[in-house]
Amino acid sequence: MLRFHLDEHVSHAIARALQRRGIDVTTTTDAGLLGAADDEQLAFALSEQRGIAYCPPDSHSIGHMVRCLCLMNDCLEPHEMFGKVEFL
């Protein structure tokens, strides 16, 4: 199962939807990284072995993003995501 970390521009509704589905996800708020630079966010994700998925702000609905992340979780193994960025 993948482990995700969501940057601060991502709605917390996405994190809650993933968590309800049993997916391990942290948010910038959870990690105490509000206002942190991208390199700090990436360092945290790598240190926690969390998958990085990128989506430009406001480019997809919450439901679409949840479906994409759930599909990634169902189809990919953690080693396939480690050190990579998937674009939604």
Backbone torsions as a table, in degrees:
resi	resn	phi	psi	omega
1	MET	NA	136.5	178.0
2	LEU	-74.3	157.6	174.8
3	ARG	-123.7	123.9	-176.1
4	PHE	-107.1	154.6	170.2
5	HIS	-129.3	126.9	-177.8
6	LEU	-104.2	129.4	178.2
7	ASP	-69.3	167.1	-173.2
8	GLU	-67.1	-20.8	179.2
9	HIS	-79.3	-7.3	-179.1
10	VAL	-89.3	133.0	-177.9
11	SER	-59.7	137.9	176.8
12	HIS	-65.4	-19.4	176.6
13	ALA	-61.5	-32.0	177.7
14	ILE	-67.5	-45.2	178.4
15	ALA	-60.3	-44.8	-179.3
16	ARG	-63.8	-40.4	179.9
17	ALA	-64.5	-41.4	178.6
18	LEU	-67.1	-43.1	179.7
19	GLN	-61.8	-38.3	176.8
20	ARG	-62.3	-25.1	178.9
21	ARG	-91.7	6.5	177.2
22	GLY	82.0	15.5	-179.6
23	ILE	-91.8	134.1	-179.0
24	ASP	-77.0	115.0	-178.1
25	VAL	-143.5	137.8	172.4
26	THR	-114.9	160.4	175.6
27	THR	-118.0	165.0	176.8
28	THR	-57.4	-38.9	178.1
29	THR	-62.3	-47.8	179.1
30	ASP	-56.2	-40.3	-174.3
31	ALA	-85.0	-1.1	-179.1
32	GLY	68.7	32.5	-176.1
33	LEU	-113.3	20.7	178.1
34	LEU	-57.6	128.5	179.7
35	GLY	80.0	0.1	-179.4
36	ALA	-71.4	149.9	178.0
37	ALA	-68.2	159.5	-179.3
38	ASP	-56.4	-38.9	-178.7
39	ASP	-65.4	-31.4	175.8
40	GLU	-70.4	-40.0	177.2
41	GLN	-61.9	-45.2	179.6
42	LEU	-64.3	-41.3	178.7
43	ALA	-61.7	-42.1	177.5
44	PHE	-61.8	-48.7	-178.9
45	ALA	-58.9	-43.6	179.4
46	LEU	-65.7	-42.9	-178.3
47	SER	-65.3	-28.3	-179.9
48	GLU	-95.9	2.7	-177.1
49	GLN	52.7	50.3	179.9
50	ARG	-104.7	144.7	178.8
51	GLY	-73.0	146.7	179.6
52	ILE	-114.4	117.9	175.7
53	ALA	-122.1	133.4	-177.2
54	TYR	-115.0	137.9	176.1
55	CYS	-143.3	126.3	178.3
56	PRO	-56.6	141.8	-179.4
57	PRO	-53.7	136.5	175.2
58	ASP	61.4	23.2	-179.6
59	SER	-93.2	-17.3	179.6
60	HIS	-139.7	156.7	176.2
61	SER	-72.8	162.7	177.1
62	ILE	-59.0	-44.9	-179.9
63	GLY	-59.9	-41.7	179.3
64	HIS	-63.6	-43.6	-179.7
65	MET	-65.1	-40.8	178.1
66	VAL	-61.9	-45.6	179.2
67	ARG	-60.6	-42.9	179.2
68	CYS	-63.0	-45.1	-179.1
69	LEU	-67.9	-37.2	176.1
70	CYS	-64.2	-41.5	178.2
71	LEU	-63.1	-44.0	176.3
72	MET	-58.8	-44.3	180.0
73	ASN	-60.9	-38.8	-178.4
74	ASP	-75.2	-28.6	-170.8
75	CYS	-104.3	-21.6	-174.5
76	LEU	-110.8	148.7	173.3
77	GLU	-94.1	152.4	-178.7
78	PRO	-52.7	-40.3	-178.3
79	HIS	-65.7	-21.8	177.9
80	GLU	-76.0	-19.0	-178.7
81	MET	-101.4	-20.3	-172.6
82	PHE	-61.2	125.7	178.3
83	GLY	74.7	11.9	-178.9
84	LYS	-123.8	161.0	174.4
85	VAL	-119.7	127.1	175.0
86	GLU	-100.4	132.6	179.5
87	PHE	-98.6	129.1	179.1
88	LEU	-93.2	NA	NA
